[in-house]
Amino acid sequence: MSVRATPLHSVLFGGVCLLFLQPLIAVSDEQTSPNPACNSDGDHEVPQDSGNTKQSCEKDEPFYKQGKDYLKDRYLLLTDSLDRLFSGKNWSPGVNHSKLAIESSETWYEAGVKQSDFRVRAKVDLPRTRRRYRLFVDSDPDQTRTLADRTRGVSLGSDLNKKATVAGIEYSEDAPLHRWKSSLSLGGRYDGGLRILTRYRIRKYWQPSESWLNYVHQDLWYLDGVGWGETSEVTIAHEIDDKTSVQFQFDLENRQEEKNIEYANTWKLGRKMSERATIVYTFGLLGEGEASNMADNKFINASFRYRLRNEWMDVYLTPEIFYAEEFNYRPERSLTLTFRMAITND
C-alpha cells in the first residue's frame, strides 16, 4: 500500500521541530556578528568582571548547540516537575536519566511501494524515588509488532496512532550492573476501552574482559487484545579494536495467540569511519511457525549512520535485500532512510 505524498508522521515531525525551534530562530537572527570577547569554544578571554560577557558568549554559541540545550532543558524541566509530583520531595536528586526519542523513517521497496513510520518513545526518570520508578510512553510498542519486523527495521506503514500508544510506570530493582536485575512495568493503551499492559523482565550484563560484553534478558508480558507472550534475548559483543566491533544476537519469542515460535539470529560487523560516521553490516536469519515446521527467511543489509553537527540527531541510510522462503527466496530489495532525534541528560 502506498503512502500519501504528505504522510501524517512527516507533518507531526515537522510540527514538533518547529514548536521547539521557533524561539531559537529569533535568537539566531539577532546574531549579526561574532563576539570578539569569546574564542571558538565560547569561553571569554577578558576579565571576569566585564559586565555581561558570559551572557554574550552564550549567545554566540552555534545555533545547533543552542537548539540541543534548549530542547534538553525544556524536557528535563518537565521530568523534574513530574518527579516532584510523584515523590513529594524537594531535595536535589543528582543526575536525571530521562530520555525522549523521536524517529521518522521511509522505506522504498523494489516493487514500487513506499511505507512510512513515525515513533515516539519517552522515559521519565524519577530519581527522588531512589531510581526505583520511571514513567514511560511508547507509540509503537514491541508487543504489537512481530520479532522479524523489529529485527529488520524497515518501515511498515505505522503512523502515530493514539490507539496503539501505551503509557505506564515501571518499578526497577536497585542492583549493581553486574548482578541480576528485575523490573515490573504496568500500563495500558486506550482502544475502545482500557487495554492493560504488564511486563516482568530479568536481565544481566557480563564483561569477561575489557573487549567482551555479554547481555541476557527474559521478558514475560501480557497485552490485552494480544495475549500472553515470552521474549528472550542473548547478545555477545566483542570490540576488535578502536574502530571495529562484532556482535551476535539471538532472540526467541512465543505468543499465546499465534501458538507458534519466532526466532531471529543476527551477526553484525561495525566499523567506525570517523567521529560522526559509522557503518554496520548485518546478516540475519528469521523464522516463525511450529517448532517442527518453521519457515526460514534471510536478510542482509548495510546501515550507514551519520551524526549531524547538533550531536543529538542521527541520519541512517540502509539498503537491504530480503529473501523469503514462501517466495522461493526471490530477493526483495529496499532502501530505508531514518531520522532519529534523542534528547537525554546522559
Secondary structure, 3 states (H helix, E strand, C coil): CCCCCCCHHHHHHHHHHHHHHHHHHHHHHCCCCCCCCECCCCCECCCCCCCCHHHHHHHCCCHHHHHHHHHHHHHHHHHHHHHHHHHCCCCCCCCCCCEEEEEEEEEEECCCCEEEEEEEEEEEEEHHHCCCEEEEEECCCHHHCCHHHHHHCCCCCCCCCCCCCEEEEEEECCCCCCCCEEEEEEEEEECCCEEEEEEEEEEEEEEEECCEEEEEEEEEEEECCCEEEEEEEEEEEEECCCCEEEEEEEEEEEECCCCEEEEEEEEEEEEECCCCEEEEEEEEEEEEEECCEEEEEEEEEEEEEEECCCCCEEEEEEEEEEECHHHCCCEEEEEEEEEEEEEECC
